[in-house]
């Protein structure tokens, strides 16, 4: 399998399309990570953290989200499609890993989706023991002219599938040249998208706007890692939003030199080790409470 998965499965999504689930798992997992990939990416991108956590007895499962299943141009009906499918995926995880503690992981757009799921769709779910997010796409680092922001909803309505003019940022996602080469290969094979529609861009913009002022209501333990040299997500604005969360729930880490993809960066082993300590603490607390 292309991304060192142990096996593949399928998830029937809210649009009735069967999408690929990528699975990395030890023989007897002690917990499972439900992972949500970033925009224009795919579930196979989780191979780096998934292999690390598999060796520590933790399974990782991720699916190719709507609009991203081997398409050059990403398009979605609306942001709620991500949330509807996220609910379906949680049910899939509970069926396939009955009784195991669940941790939700999200990177970039996946972190934005995970945040909405934690606030709106997974309130106080007893099987979910915490969330892990990387470079959440709360605020754009690339500033869009206000006139385009004002017109975005109209353009999405009139020309929903038209391509948004975007500069390629594939070279500034990670400092690891081998992973950058993998990204370019994925783009060549349309495993990784290179274009987005106005409808997709507007859906994310509306989701970002809708999150303002809402994080103070967060109720799950949260591990957050933010990249300081991020060309896609505004690191300082993200930090300001995260610091509105109850500090007893938040473990926050800032890496000033990292590009956007913390889980693919050259210092990822350090990040994974910190996540593992946090996970083990949550699992120990769960065992002591049982």
WOMOMO-V643147 format. One record per residue. SS is DSSP state (H for helix, E for strand, C for the rest). PSI is psi in degrees with one decimal (999 if undefined). OMEGA is omega in whole degrees, 0 to 359 (* if undefined). Layout:
BEGIN
ss=(SS:SS)
psi=(PSI:PSI)
omega=(OMEGA:OMEGA)
END
This chain:
BEGIN
ss=(C:C:C:C:C:C:E:E:E:E:E:E:C:C:C:C:C:E:E:E:E:E:E:E:C:C:C:C:C:C:E:E:E:E:E:E:C:C:C:C:C:C:H:H:H:H:H:H:H:H:H:H:H:H:C:C:C:E:E:E:E:E:E:C:C:C:C:C:C:C:C:C:E:E:C:C:C:C:C:H:H:H:H:H:H:H:H:H:H:H:H:H:H:H:H:H:C:C:C:C:E:E:E:E:E:E:E:C:H:H:H:H:H:H:H:H:H:H:H:H:H:C:C:C:C:C:C:E:E:E:E:E:E:E:C:C:C:C:C:E:C:C:C:C:C:H:H:H:H:H:H:H:H:H:H:H:H:H:C:C:C:C:E:C:C:C:C:C:C:H:H:H:C:C:C:C:H:H:H:H:H:H:H:H:H:H:H:H:C:C:C:C:C:C:E:E:E:H:H:H:H:H:H:H:H:H:H:H:H:H:H:C:C:C:H:H:H:C:C:C:C:E:E:E:E:E:E:C:C:C:C:C:E:C:H:H:H:H:H:H:H:H:C:C:C:C:C:C:C:E:E:E:E:E:E:C:C:C:C:C:C:H:H:H:C:C:C:H:H:H:H:H:H:H:H:H:H:H:H:H:H:H:H:H:H:H:H:H:H:C)
psi=(148.2:-32.5:35.3:28.4:154.2:-30.8:168.4:153.4:-169.1:153.6:125.5:111.7:178.6:-19.4:11.6:12.4:135.1:118.3:154.1:133.2:124.7:132.2:124.9:118.3:141.0:172.8:-38.2:81.3:144.0:-8.3:168.0:137.4:121.6:108.5:135.4:121.1:171.6:172.2:139.3:4.8:-152.8:166.3:-29.0:-18.3:-17.0:5.8:-38.6:-54.1:-33.7:-41.8:-36.2:-49.9:-26.7:-40.2:-16.7:10.7:17.8:129.1:150.9:131.9:138.5:147.2:154.2:112.9:162.7:137.1:-10.6:2.5:87.9:51.2:138.1:-37.7:122.3:131.5:140.7:154.3:-35.5:166.0:-30.6:-22.7:-39.1:-41.0:-40.7:-44.3:-32.3:-39.4:-42.5:-38.0:-37.1:-41.5:-40.8:-45.4:-43.2:-34.6:-39.3:-16.6:55.2:127.5:-8.7:144.8:140.0:134.9:134.0:126.9:137.8:139.1:134.8:-118.3:-35.9:-33.1:-36.4:-44.6:-45.1:-38.9:-44.4:-40.2:-43.4:-34.7:-37.3:-39.0:-25.3:44.2:119.9:38.4:122.0:-21.3:-19.3:120.2:-7.3:170.1:146.8:121.3:146.5:130.7:55.0:136.5:64.9:-34.8:135.1:137.2:-31.2:113.1:125.1:133.3:139.7:-32.9:-37.3:-36.4:-44.3:-32.4:-6.0:-41.1:-39.2:-45.1:-38.4:-31.2:-42.3:-38.0:61.6:-34.7:8.4:144.8:133.7:131.1:116.0:140.3:136.5:131.0:17.3:-31.9:-13.0:38.1:-32.1:155.0:-2.8:110.1:-29.2:-39.2:-36.0:-41.5:-39.0:-41.2:-44.1:-37.1:-40.2:-38.5:-42.1:-36.5:5.2:21.5:-33.9:131.9:155.9:-5.7:155.5:155.6:164.6:-35.9:-42.4:-48.7:-41.0:-37.5:-42.4:-39.9:-42.4:-37.9:-41.2:-46.5:-36.3:-12.7:-14.1:127.0:3.8:-18.2:-15.9:-16.3:2.8:139.8:0.6:151.9:136.6:126.5:120.3:132.8:128.9:136.2:127.5:-27.9:44.3:125.8:-5.4:-47.6:138.5:107.6:-44.5:-39.8:-38.6:-45.5:-44.3:-42.4:-43.6:-33.6:-4.0:-7.9:147.2:119.1:-20.8:-18.3:-19.6:127.5:115.7:133.5:132.8:127.1:100.8:-29.1:-10.2:141.0:-173.1:-42.2:82.5:-38.3:-9.3:6.1:166.6:-16.9:22.3:-31.8:-37.7:-43.5:-45.3:-38.8:-39.1:-39.9:-42.4:-43.0:-42.1:-44.7:-47.0:-36.9:-44.4:-41.8:-37.7:-42.3:-39.4:-42.5:-39.9:-28.8:-18.0:999)
omega=(194:185:174:178:173:174:177:176:178:174:174:187:186:176:177:176:176:181:188:173:179:188:172:186:171:182:180:183:178:176:180:176:174:191:181:186:183:179:180:182:183:185:180:178:180:183:184:177:183:179:177:184:175:179:179:176:183:178:172:177:181:180:177:190:181:179:186:186:178:176:178:182:182:175:179:176:180:184:180:177:177:183:178:180:176:176:179:181:176:177:178:181:181:178:186:179:186:175:181:173:182:172:180:180:178:176:174:176:178:176:175:178:180:180:178:179:180:181:191:190:182:185:174:176:187:179:180:186:178:180:177:182:179:176:183:185:181:183:180:171:178:183:181:178:185:180:179:176:181:183:190:181:179:180:179:179:183:184:189:186:178:182:172:178:183:171:177:178:183:181:183:175:180:175:181:184:180:178:175:177:177:178:180:177:178:177:180:182:182:170:177:183:177:182:174:179:175:181:178:182:180:179:178:179:180:178:177:181:182:182:184:178:186:188:177:179:183:187:181:167:187:171:183:176:185:180:183:181:184:180:182:182:182:187:184:177:177:179:180:180:182:182:173:178:175:184:177:180:191:164:189:178:181:179:189:185:184:165:192:189:181:184:176:183:184:176:186:180:176:180:181:180:178:177:181:178:179:178:181:176:179:182:178:177:179:180:181:180:184:*)
END
